[in-house]
Amino acid sequence: MIDEARIIAQLKDDSQKEKAFNTLVQEYQEVLYWQIRRLVISHDDADDVLQNTFLKAWLALDDFRGESKISSWLFRIAINESLGFLDKKKRSIDISSDADGYLSNQLLSDPYFDGDETQALLQQAIDLLPNKQKAVFNMKYFQEMKYEDMSQILGTSIGALKASYHHAVKKITDFFQQND
Amino acid sequence: MNEEKLIMERFGNENPFRVPDNYFNEFPQRIMKRIERQKRRRRIIRWSIAAMLAGCVLSTTFLVDSFKQQNLPLEADNSQYIEDELDYSMINNMEIATYLTEAE
């Protein structure tokens, strides 16, 4: 666990900025990567989005005023980058391909996916959710994040997040009822 | 939540994804190199803009100087024409109408 106050002070000091940022990358790369990977699915895309997340953070360091935790700030950038990536991707591919089991087939041939058919199917069900709902579901279901922390990251009220998670769970169970 | 329990019982919440070997060991070095490249690029862009602005200032100064040198005598020749123009522009519509009526 890093000392937030100390790292913020180092980030504001030009002579220590790069070293402090390197510490940030080492500390948060994994947790951010998994958040991104669950949204964009492929490793190559997750790698691109993670790089963009840290580059954006580096360029915006002067704007970080310490009003929120560094981790929340980085998560926010990562989620925004991931959602932006998904929007762009959605515009460029045939949306109906999702419903045909395109994603689960793609996952089963992915060398960086160790899951079985059932898990690939769960990923396909999640992939059919609207992008922000997908982020909410992943944060709560897989990362077991508290609603308070999610609220800070996504800038959404706790009530709205609970409703969004409830809808996501409902849609996923409906998907399996239709496909079983 | 009952439905959440159903999903959890059937699928669990384990991570089915993995990363290439050494990915997290190598990532910090990769991103720091990219940041270094970006810093260098920004420095070059900043210097190029500064050089371009300096070039603009210099060429504008040069153009103004040469324009002044070439146009000084012309200004003197044109002064009568400019005075005439000023006189005509002070004639109002009524005067023009009167002039035209008298001409008929």
Interface residues (C-beta under 8 A of the other chain):
Chain A: E18 F21 N22 V25 Q26 Q29 E30 Y33 W34 R37 R38 H43 D47 L50 Q51 F54 L55 W58 L59 Y112 F113 D114 G115 D116 T118 Q119 A120 L122 Q123 Y141 F142 E144 H166 V169 K170 I172 T173 F176
Chain B: M1 E3 E4 L6 I7 R10 F11 N13 N15 P16 F17 R18 V19 P20 Y23 F24 F27 P28 R30 I31 M32 R34 I35 Q38
